[in-house]
Amino acid sequence: MTKDNVPAYQRELEKYFITEKHHQFSTNFFTDAENYEVWDEIDFSDLKEVDGENTFTIKAEDLMFYAEGSLDDNPYMRDEELAKNSPYGELVPHPLFTTTICFWCVGTKGRGNWIRTPGARNPGQYIEYYENFKVGETIHIKLRPYDRYEKRGKYYLQYKIDMYNQDNVLKASSISTLILPRTREDIRKFLQGVRGLED
């Protein structure tokens, strides 16, 4: 696609792309939406853990620009030299940095790709940290269906996601929750511009 064919919204977003991963990560969650898992199709008879599609090698820029994008001006998150000379001895990850890791590692083709579903809403997340994420670590995830329920006419889906480094040290665990369109047809309606779905 030439620059002239890039939609205006994409060109507007690109001015914020700074890190290497920014330039590699697709901002168009509609692209593979037909292949995403759907609330009413998740197989809860198979709770086996599976590996995420990708791994995430942490660079200093990943930690710094996540904090910047979150509008958190904590210098221990954004100034690498200051952080090296602090009691922490290194950059401190933003508490929600796990969201970046999960989105990157889940990918578009494997289990858990429903976290990219167009029309999804975030009711809150549960995250436990066991160790800080460190520059140079390569993180992989294991995930499995955790729960699915209906509440006040909305459809909630949860996966358990564990994050490990290259030495298989458990760094953090998350119960990832979203309110989703219920069916594949509901997702198709959203892709066509139909909003305000009852569910």
C-alpha positions in Angstrom: 0.0 0.0 0.0 1.4 3.4 -1.0 1.4 6.3 1.3 -1.3 7.9 -0.8 -3.6 4.9 -0.2 -3.1 4.9 3.6 -6.3 6.1 5.3 -6.2 9.5 7.0 -6.7 8.0 10.5 -3.8 5.6 10.0 -1.5 8.5 9.0 -2.7 10.4 12.1 -1.8 7.4 14.3 1.6 6.9 12.7 2.9 10.2 14.1 2.8 8.5 17.5 4.7 5.4 16.4 8.1 5.6 18.1 9.3 2.2 19.1 10.3 -0.7 16.9 7.2 -2.7 18.0 4.9 0.3 17.3 5.8 0.0 13.6 5.3 -3.8 13.6 1.9 -4.0 15.4 -1.2 -3.7 13.3 -3.7 -1.1 14.6 -6.5 -2.5 12.5 -8.2 -5.1 14.6 -10.8 -5.6 11.9 -8.3 -7.3 9.6 -8.6 -10.9 11.0 -11.9 -10.4 13.0 -13.7 -13.1 11.0 -11.2 -15.6 12.6 -11.4 -14.4 16.2 -12.9 -16.6 18.8 -16.5 -15.8 19.7 -18.2 -15.8 23.1 -20.7 -18.6 22.2 -18.1 -20.7 20.5 -15.5 -21.0 23.2 -15.0 -24.7 24.0 -15.0 -25.0 27.8 -14.7 -28.8 27.6 -11.0 -28.2 26.6 -9.3 -26.2 29.4 -5.8 -27.2 28.3 -3.2 -24.4 28.5 -1.8 -23.3 25.1 1.1 -21.1 24.1 0.6 -17.7 22.7 1.4 -17.1 19.1 4.3 -14.7 19.7 7.0 -13.8 22.2 7.8 -10.3 23.5 11.5 -9.3 24.0 11.4 -6.3 26.3 13.4 -3.2 25.3 13.9 -0.1 27.4 11.9 1.9 24.8 8.9 -0.5 25.3 8.8 0.3 29.0 9.4 4.1 28.6 6.9 4.7 25.9 4.2 2.7 27.5 4.5 4.9 30.6 4.5 8.0 28.3 1.4 6.8 26.4 -0.3 6.2 29.7 0.5 9.8 30.7 2.4 8.6 33.7 5.3 10.9 34.4 7.0 8.7 37.1 10.7 9.2 36.3 11.6 5.7 37.3 9.4 4.5 34.4 10.5 7.0 31.8 14.2 7.9 32.5 16.5 5.0 32.0 19.6 6.7 33.5 17.8 7.9 36.5 16.3 4.5 37.1 19.7 2.8 36.9 20.9 5.0 39.7 17.8 4.6 41.9 17.2 2.0 44.6 15.4 -0.1 41.9 18.5 -0.2 39.7 16.5 -0.3 36.5 13.4 0.9 34.8 10.2 0.1 36.6 7.4 -1.2 34.4 4.0 0.5 34.4 1.5 -1.6 36.4 -0.5 -2.2 33.2 2.4 -3.1 31.0 1.1 -6.6 31.0 -1.7 -5.5 28.6 1.0 -4.8 25.9 2.6 -8.2 26.5 -0.7 -10.0 26.2 -1.9 -8.3 23.1 1.5 -8.9 21.4 1.8 -12.5 22.5 -1.7 -13.7 21.8 -1.5 -12.8 18.1 -4.3 -13.1 15.6 -4.5 -16.8 14.8 -4.4 -18.7 18.1 -6.5 -19.1 21.2 -7.3 -16.0 23.1 -7.5 -13.7 20.0 -10.9 -12.6 21.2 -9.2 -9.9 23.2 -8.9 -8.0 19.9 -12.6 -8.4 19.1 -14.2 -5.2 17.6 -17.0 -4.0 19.8 -15.5 -5.5 23.0 -15.6 -3.5 26.2 -13.3 -3.6 29.2 -15.0 -4.1 32.6 -11.7 -4.3 34.5 -8.8 -6.7 34.8 -7.1 -8.7 37.6 -3.3 -8.9 37.5 -0.8 -10.3 39.9 2.9 -9.4 39.6 5.5 -11.8 41.0 8.6 -10.1 39.6 9.1 -6.9 37.7 9.6 -7.2 33.9 13.2 -6.4 33.0 14.8 -5.1 29.9 16.3 -8.0 27.9 13.8 -10.6 29.0 11.8 -12.5 26.4 8.3 -13.1 27.6 6.0 -15.9 26.4 2.5 -16.6 27.6 0.3 -19.6 28.4 -3.4 -19.2 28.4 -6.7 -21.1 28.8 -10.4 -20.4 29.1 -11.3 -19.4 32.6 -15.0 -18.4 32.8 -17.9 -17.2 30.7 -21.1 -15.7 32.0 -24.0 -13.5 31.3 -24.8 -10.5 33.6 -27.5 -8.0 33.0 -27.8 -8.9 29.3 -24.1 -8.6 28.7 -21.7 -11.4 27.8 -18.4 -11.7 29.8 -15.5 -13.9 28.8 -12.4 -14.6 30.8 -9.1 -16.2 30.1 -6.3 -17.0 32.6 -3.0 -15.8 31.1 0.4 -16.6 32.7 3.5 -14.7 31.6 6.9 -16.3 31.8 10.4 -15.2 30.9 13.0 -17.1 28.8 14.0 -19.1 31.9 10.3 -20.1 32.5 10.1 -17.9 35.6 6.5 -16.8 36.2 6.5 -13.0 36.1 2.8 -12.2 36.3 -0.7 -13.7 35.9 -3.8 -12.2 34.6 -7.5 -13.0 34.6 -8.4 -11.1 31.4 -12.0 -10.1 31.1 -14.0 -8.4 28.3 -17.7 -7.9 27.5 -18.1 -9.2 24.0 -20.6 -9.4 21.2 -22.2 -12.8 21.7 -22.1 -14.3 18.2 -20.0 -14.2 15.1 -23.0 -12.5 13.3 -22.9 -9.7 16.0 -19.2 -9.1 15.2 -20.0 -8.9 11.5 -22.7 -6.3 12.2 -20.2 -4.2 14.2 -17.7 -4.5 11.3 -20.4 -3.1 9.0 -20.9 -0.1 11.2 -23.9 -1.3 13.2 -23.5 0.0 16.8 -25.6 -0.1 19.9 -26.0 -3.9 19.9 -28.3 -5.1 22.7 -25.6 -7.4 24.0 
